[in-house]
Amino acid sequence: MSDTPANWYPDPTGRHEHRYWDGSVWTEHVSDHGRQGTDSVTDSGPIPTTGATAEKVQSQVTDKARVNAAPAGTGLFDQPVLVVNQKAKLIELNNEYAVYDQDGTQIGAIRQVGQSTLKKAARFVSSFDQFMTHSLQLVDMNGAVQLTVTRPAKFAKSKVHIADGSGAPLGSIVQRNMIGKIRFSLEGTSGQLGSLNGENWRAWNFNIQDSAGTEVARITKTWEGLAKTMFTTADNYVLQIHQPLAEPLRSLVVASAVSVDLALKQDNRGFG
């Protein structure tokens, strides 16, 4: 980042929403949900992983989501299939996900940032945190931030904002209804780019359409067994992208699986 101008950027350590870059080095100045503070720069934490085997991920793709294999890409944004698995925890104080390609190789992760001690306490003793702001970072295996997904504090319907690796806004995923099959609109900075449409009332599976109404991608929630469902809130999704997409629609589609989980499961564990 030697040529990057001084400014606030997504915190590369994964501990806060933003950290200040002074033009030459990262500083101790951090910001979470608009509140500034200080935290010394140390190495980033480990990349979240679920420990899933390649065979398990492949089974999610072919057996559970019934997706036919396609030539794999080389990075997070050119894969025909992404598998997003949430790390299972008996007590979930922060959200962590591993991102795999269709062959079961982990190619990224999603980590929650900006979690204060108060917010973690609220998650431990109540469901009040569903009304608070939540932010996630999609990172590659080197820990470099690729996307930031933020759901601001809300009361009813959710609106999830997507930013690129430098924090520049790309668009939003906006919930349109609360009853029946849940629908979201995919909105860029200059207008609507498409829609995310639930195919059943439990909001397990979604088709993603462009602005012309053509299906360009699909999200399938995969069933992981009764024991896991009863004792944890972890969810797993397969995102199938049918064709190459232009920006910013491509980034909104990549962010869509975790955005659905963030928008709906924080409202009601029954959606999970």
C-alpha positions, -999 to +999 in steps of 0.1 A: +000+000+000+030+023-004+012+043-031-021+044-012-032+078+001-037+084+038-073+075+048-094+051+067-095+016+053-109-019+064-087-030+092-063-057+079-060-073+113-097-082+114-102-068+149-120-035+139-140-022+111-115+005+100-079+014+107-061+046+096-033+044+070-011+074+072+003+070+037+032+048+047+022+026+077-009+014+095-015+034+127-030+026+161-061+046+153-092+025+147-129+029+141-160+007+148-195+018+137-184+055+136-167+054+170-129+060+171-104+045+194-069+031+195-054-004+193-018-011+185-010-029+153-002-065+157-003-095+133-037-105+120-056-133+136-058-167+120-080-172+089-113-187+101-118-223+090-144-250+097-121-280+092-144-295+066-129-322+044-127-318+006-151-348+004-177-331+026-176-299+006-178-318-027-209-337-013-225-303-005-221-293-041-231-324-059-253-344-036-271-317-016-272-286-039-272-309-070-248-286-088-229-300-118-192-294-118-178-266-140-142-255-147-129-240-115-116-204-114-084-191-098-097-166-073-127-157-051-144-137-079-141-160-109-154-193-094-186-209-108-193-223-073-186-210-039-193-230-007-198-208+024-197-229+057-202-212+090-181-224+119-202-243+144-201-231+180-223-240+209-222-203+220-219-179+190-204-146+200-190-137+166-197-151+131-170-169+112-172-187+079-149-205+056-152-202+018-144-231-004-143-238-041-163-267-056-133-291-051-132-285-014-102-262-013-105-233+011-099-200-009-111-174+016-129-167+048-155-143+064-148-128+098-169-105+119-153-072+129-162-044+152-176-066+180-175-047+213-174-064+246-209-051+252-222-066+220-207-100+227-223-099+262-257-091+246-253-121+223-245-143+252-275-135+274-302-124+249-312-119+213-310-081+215-280-081+192-303-087+163-311-049+164-274-039+164-250-031+136-230-062+122-200-060+099-182-089+081-150-089+060-145-114+031-108-121+030-085-142+008-062-168+023-035-141+029-060-121+050-064-093+024-099-078+026-119-083-006-153-072+004-170-057+035-206-066+043-224-043+068-259-046+081-267-014+101-288-014+132-324-020+123-359-029+137-377-048+109-365-053+074-327-055+067-305-034+044-270-048+039-243-025+024-214-039+003-180-022-001-149-033-019-115-041-004-106-004+000-140+004+016-155+021-015-193+015-017-205-010-043-242-012-035-267-027-012-289-058-007-323-045+005-350-067+020-384-060+005-409-080+026-412-099+059-441-123+052-441-151+026-412-158+003-385-133+012-372-110-016-343-086-017-333-061-044-297-058-055-290-021-058-259-004-072-249+032-066-268+042-097-299+020-096-313-016-093-291-043-107-312-074-099-331-093-073-327-121-048-358-142-045-367-168-019-382-200-033-398-212+000-412-196+031-383-208+053-358-188+031-335-217+025-330-214-013-328-183-035-326-175-072-306-144-082-318-125-112-303-096-131-323-064-140-338-082-170-352-110-149-327-136-161-314-160-134-277-155-131-270-174-098-286-196-072-281-200-034-289-234-018-288-240+019-274-275+026-288-296+055-261-307+079-280-330+101-303-328+131-276-327+158-259-297+144-292-279+137-304-284+172-273-274+191-257-247+169-268-218+147-243-226+120-255-226+084-239-238+051-247-224+017-237-233-019-236-203-043-237-213-080-229-185-105-242-194-140-222-170-160-194-143-158-209-111-143-198-075-146-191-053-115-207-043-092-233-071-098-206-098-095-195-086-060-231-083-048-238-119-059-206-131-042-217-113-010-253-125-013-250-159+006-236-144+037-258-113+034-289-135+035-276-153+065-268-120+082-301-104+074-324-132+082-308-154+109-301-123+131-338-116+130-351-151+139-332-183+145-361-200+129-348-189+095-315-207+102 
